[in-house]
Amino acid sequence: MEAAGYYDETLQNESQCALAALLYARGVLSLGQAAKLARLPLRDFIHYLGSLQIPAIQYPPSELAHDLESIEWQRSKK
């Protein structure tokens, strides 16, 4: 592996980041938990997710619809 530029520490770091991204994308870990597993500051982990084209914000459309309904309900009470 060293001939390819991979040393033990590099391989371990990259595999931890990849695992953290996978677990985040599957919804197993929160964004903060995944960043911690990857041993990266949150800002750097978000950038890493972007490089893999994994959205950093996972907000299901059903939750958005519910939240918008709640906002409209609150507005109608005023």
C-alpha positions as semicolon CSV with decimal commas, in nm:
position;residue;x (nm);y (nm);z (nm)
1;M;0,000;0,000;0,000
2;E;0,289;0,236;0,063
3;A;0,381;0,222;-0,305
4;A;0,039;0,368;-0,383
5;G;0,091;0,644;-0,127
6;Y;-0,119;0,483;0,144
7;Y;0,034;0,451;0,484
8;D;-0,144;0,295;0,780
9;E;-0,252;0,628;0,926
10;T;-0,374;0,765;0,591
11;L;-0,569;0,449;0,518
12;Q;-0,725;0,451;0,865
13;N;-0,825;0,819;0,837
14;E;-0,976;0,779;0,492
15;S;-1,165;0,463;0,587
16;Q;-1,307;0,632;0,900
17;C;-1,425;0,927;0,692
18;A;-1,581;0,697;0,432
19;L;-1,758;0,493;0,700
20;A;-1,885;0,806;0,872
21;A;-2,019;0,942;0,541
22;L;-2,191;0,614;0,462
23;L;-2,352;0,589;0,804
24;Y;-2,466;0,951;0,782
25;A;-2,610;0,903;0,432
26;R;-2,804;0,598;0,555
27;G;-2,941;0,793;0,850
28;V;-2,764;0,581;1,111
29;L;-2,562;0,873;1,249
30;S;-2,645;1,240;1,286
31;L;-2,423;1,497;1,118
32;G;-2,241;1,569;1,445
33;Q;-2,195;1,203;1,528
34;A;-2,057;1,130;1,183
35;A;-1,814;1,423;1,200
36;K;-1,694;1,294;1,535
37;L;-1,646;0,942;1,396
38;A;-1,452;1,089;1,103
39;R;-1,244;1,290;1,353
40;L;-1,310;1,607;1,156
41;P;-1,445;1,945;1,258
42;L;-1,808;1,975;1,149
43;R;-1,720;2,231;0,881
44;D;-1,460;1,999;0,726
45;F;-1,693;1,700;0,740
46;I;-1,965;1,897;0,559
47;H;-1,710;1,984;0,291
48;Y;-1,610;1,615;0,271
49;L;-1,976;1,515;0,224
50;G;-2,003;1,769;-0,056
51;S;-1,704;1,616;-0,231
52;L;-1,896;1,286;-0,228
53;Q;-2,217;1,459;-0,341
54;I;-2,392;1,362;-0,017
55;P;-2,628;1,636;0,105
56;A;-2,526;1,771;0,444
57;I;-2,887;1,856;0,527
58;Q;-3,133;1,571;0,519
59;Y;-3,480;1,719;0,548
60;P;-3,753;1,487;0,419
61;P;-4,027;1,653;0,213
62;S;-4,292;1,522;0,454
63;E;-4,129;1,710;0,742
64;L;-4,107;2,024;0,533
65;A;-4,477;2,004;0,448
66;H;-4,562;1,955;0,815
67;D;-4,345;2,249;0,918
68;L;-4,500;2,474;0,655
69;E;-4,848;2,378;0,776
70;S;-4,745;2,464;1,131
71;I;-4,615;2,803;1,020
72;E;-4,939;2,879;0,835
73;W;-5,143;2,772;1,138
74;Q;-4,939;3,004;1,363
75;R;-4,986;3,293;1,119
76;S;-5,361;3,240;1,104
77;K;-5,385;3,271;1,483
78;K;-5,248;3,626;1,480
